[in-house]
Amino acid sequence: MNEPRVAVVTGGAQGIGKAVGQALAAAGFSVALTDIQHDRVEATAQELSADTGARVRGYAADVTDLVAVEASVGRINDELGRVDVLVNNAGIITSNYVPAEDVSEEDFDLMMATHVKGAFLYSKSVIPYMKRQKYGRIVMVSSVVGALGFTRRIGYSTAKTAVLGLTRSLAVETGRWNITVNCISPGYILTQPIADRVAAGDLDEESLLARVPLARWGRPEDIAGVIGALATPAFDYVTGTEIPVDGGYRIQGDYLRPDPES
Ligand SMILES: NC(=O)c1ccc[n+]([C@@H]2O[C@H](COP(=O)([O-])OP(=O)(O)OC[C@H]3O[C@@H](n4cnc5c(N)ncnc54)[C@H](O)[C@@H]3O)[C@@H](O)[C@H]2O)c1
């Protein structure tokens, strides 16, 4: 194949999605960034295109709206020629941190619609293109919050756990068309909404970092590197799996006081 492969990154206007777009463009993909923020996604696409020299285009689409999702995928296929990789990254990480009984129906629905339905609608829309070419790489973005229990994160946590079910069942269903479906689960990545929560005093930075064996915040580039790797032939025989990218947060079991000599 002489034409570059084409990657679609949802929620690509900023944060992790922007870093994923940058990494894939630098690796030679043509990249379609989609986002609900119309102006910002255009500006980010122009910036990444100038930085990398790759074809990077911005598309306005709300992941919860099937008509908008299908229209964006159709335009991407028309303008960039194919759809090879889909990264379901769009999300809302700053829900109200309130106990389960105080979560409104609207907030819970928004979490499920954005993270679960959104990833499903984009997957559903690209699968026919991927089946035709007998090639596709779909990457879901869950979270450490989908794997463990947390207080005051019920909607987000439930939605991110459901993304794992979506990953496994889509992987089983689409495998024979050479479509892989994998999921990465970031730990704590210092993007703007998280930085805002730290500044507001909602997150205890000291106890958080004390639990991370690699002893630092994650960076968007840490996530982008792993997603970029999943889109290479090295991962051609890997499907239906979850890869935590969390500095070791989930394997931390220590409870002794820190060694005074270290
Ligand atoms: N930052 C973290 O610590 C962290 C940890 C685990 C998982 N994640 C996940 O990573 C992904 C990206 O998070 P981030 O930290 O870059 O956040 P961010 O808020 O910086 O970026 C999210 C992007 O998604 C877009 N978006 C939101 N709702 C949308 C919709 N309905 N349709 C289309 N686009 C929409 C936003 O406009 C934004 O550009 C999310 O799925 C998030 O849940 C983040």
The ligand as an ORCA input file, in Angstrom:
! r2SCAN-3c Opt
* xyz 0 1
  N      -6.154     12.574     32.175
  C      -6.259     11.459     32.861
  O      -5.708     11.321     33.968
  C      -7.026     10.278     32.318
  C      -6.943      9.074     33.042
  C      -7.649      7.971     32.560
  C      -8.389      8.064     31.396
  N      -8.443      9.255     30.726
  C      -9.255      9.296     29.528
  O      -8.493      9.827     28.450
  C      -9.355     10.496     27.536
  C      -8.844     11.906     27.261
  O      -8.785     12.622     28.488
  P      -7.960     13.987     28.664
  O      -7.316     13.940     29.994
  O      -7.123     14.261     27.450
  O      -9.184     15.023     28.759
  P      -9.483     16.399     27.969
  O     -10.698     16.961     28.627
  O      -8.254     17.242     27.898
  O      -9.843     15.906     26.485
  C     -11.063     15.269     26.186
  C     -11.512     15.693     24.800
  O     -12.741     15.004     24.507
  C     -13.634     15.940     23.902
  N     -15.038     15.533     24.100
  C     -15.739     15.505     25.256
  N     -17.006     15.135     25.026
  C     -17.107     14.913     23.680
  C     -18.173     14.517     22.825
  N     -19.413     14.273     23.295
  N     -17.915     14.388     21.506
  C     -16.679     14.647     21.008
  N     -15.648     15.050     21.762
  C     -15.866     15.174     23.088
  C     -13.320     17.254     24.598
  O     -13.794     18.375     23.846
  C     -11.800     17.197     24.703
  O     -11.167     17.741     23.568
  C     -10.759     10.456     28.175
  O     -11.492      9.373     27.639
  C     -10.458     10.211     29.636
  O     -11.538      9.604     30.299
  C      -7.780     10.356     31.159
*
